[in-house]
């Protein structure tokens, strides 16, 4: 199964955005600090998308 070349951008961008929301809301004390664990998980997903993108040719 193949995916569109833009899929890593969408996946990585979504993960980065969700992590940023978690961090901002924790800093503003809107949500509890436990949500930083979710932000960390999102960063792992973002790294996974980046590694996959790089291994499969990047921008080529």
Residue frames relative to the residue before (quaternion, step in Angstrom):
aa qw qx qy qz dx dy dz
X 1.0000 0.0000 0.0000 0.0000 0.00 0.00 0.00
X 0.1606 -0.7876 0.5900 0.0764 3.57 -0.89 0.91
X 0.2478 -0.7504 0.5912 0.1611 3.52 -1.27 0.34
X 0.6391 -0.5213 0.3989 0.4008 3.52 -1.28 0.35
X 0.6052 -0.5851 0.3920 0.3711 3.61 -1.08 0.63
X 0.6745 0.5042 -0.3022 0.4467 3.61 1.11 -0.52
X 0.4332 0.7344 -0.4449 0.2739 3.62 1.23 -0.19
X 0.6654 0.4905 -0.3439 0.4454 3.68 0.82 -0.77
X 0.6156 0.5391 -0.3585 0.4495 3.59 1.07 -0.63
X 0.6699 0.4934 -0.2963 0.4691 3.57 0.94 -0.84
X 0.6777 0.4939 -0.2874 0.4628 3.57 0.93 -0.91
X 0.6947 0.4664 -0.2685 0.4773 3.55 0.87 -0.96
X 0.6528 0.5206 -0.3085 0.4558 3.57 1.01 -0.82
X 0.6409 0.5159 -0.3180 0.4712 3.56 1.03 -0.80
X 0.6529 0.5105 -0.3113 0.4650 3.56 0.93 -0.89
X 0.6625 0.5010 -0.3074 0.4644 3.59 0.94 -0.85
X 0.6606 0.5175 -0.3043 0.4507 3.57 0.94 -0.85
X 0.6714 0.4898 -0.2967 0.4703 3.56 0.92 -0.88
X 0.6297 0.5205 -0.3326 0.4712 3.59 1.03 -0.75
X 0.6508 0.5211 -0.3146 0.4539 3.58 0.96 -0.87
X 0.6373 0.5213 -0.3287 0.4627 3.58 0.96 -0.82
X 0.6414 0.5232 -0.3261 0.4566 3.58 0.92 -0.88
X 0.6871 0.4867 -0.2920 0.4536 3.59 0.82 -0.98
X 0.6614 0.5069 -0.3148 0.4545 3.60 0.86 -0.90
X 0.7001 0.4667 -0.2863 0.4583 3.59 0.85 -0.89
X 0.6122 0.5153 -0.3614 0.4786 3.61 1.10 -0.56
X 0.6456 0.5218 -0.3208 0.4561 3.60 0.93 -0.88
X 0.7106 0.4335 -0.2473 0.4960 3.59 1.02 -0.80
X 0.4074 -0.7473 0.4284 0.3035 3.57 1.36 0.01
X 0.3302 0.7252 -0.5205 0.3069 3.55 1.05 0.82
X 0.7745 0.1367 -0.0669 0.6140 3.56 1.10 -0.77
X 0.6175 -0.5825 0.3951 0.3511 3.54 -1.26 0.44
X 0.6357 -0.5698 0.3732 0.3632 3.59 -1.15 0.60
X 0.5172 0.6405 -0.4278 0.3733 3.61 1.16 -0.37
X 0.5925 0.5831 -0.3618 0.4220 3.60 1.18 -0.46
X 0.5010 0.6174 -0.4398 0.4176 3.59 1.24 -0.07
X 0.5610 0.5715 -0.3882 0.4561 3.60 1.19 -0.41
X 0.6347 0.5084 -0.3210 0.4855 3.57 1.05 -0.74
X 0.6280 0.5256 -0.3319 0.4681 3.58 1.01 -0.79
X 0.6411 0.5140 -0.3238 0.4690 3.60 0.98 -0.78
X 0.6413 0.5120 -0.3222 0.4719 3.59 0.98 -0.79
X 0.6360 0.5199 -0.3268 0.4673 3.58 1.01 -0.76
X 0.6380 0.5177 -0.3286 0.4657 3.60 1.03 -0.72
X 0.6091 0.5284 -0.3455 0.4801 3.59 1.10 -0.67
X 0.6459 0.5050 -0.3189 0.4755 3.60 0.96 -0.82
X 0.6404 0.5234 -0.3228 0.4602 3.57 0.97 -0.84
X 0.6477 0.5031 -0.3132 0.4787 3.59 0.97 -0.81
X 0.6307 0.5370 -0.3283 0.4540 3.59 1.02 -0.75
X 0.6428 0.5029 -0.3169 0.4832 3.57 0.97 -0.83
X 0.6578 0.5147 -0.3138 0.4515 3.60 0.95 -0.85
X 0.6545 0.5024 -0.3108 0.4719 3.59 0.94 -0.85
X 0.6607 0.5074 -0.3035 0.4625 3.57 0.91 -0.89
X 0.6383 0.5283 -0.3120 0.4649 3.54 1.00 -0.86
X 0.6845 0.4916 -0.2790 0.4603 3.58 0.90 -0.97
X 0.6754 0.5031 -0.2943 0.4518 3.60 0.97 -0.81
X 0.7473 0.3891 -0.2102 0.4960 3.56 1.09 -0.62
X 0.7822 -0.4065 0.1767 0.4378 3.54 1.01 0.75
X 0.3420 -0.7695 0.4895 0.2262 3.59 1.18 -0.11
X 0.8371 -0.1776 0.1566 0.4931 3.56 -0.77 -1.06
X 0.4934 0.6939 -0.4239 0.3088 3.64 1.21 0.01
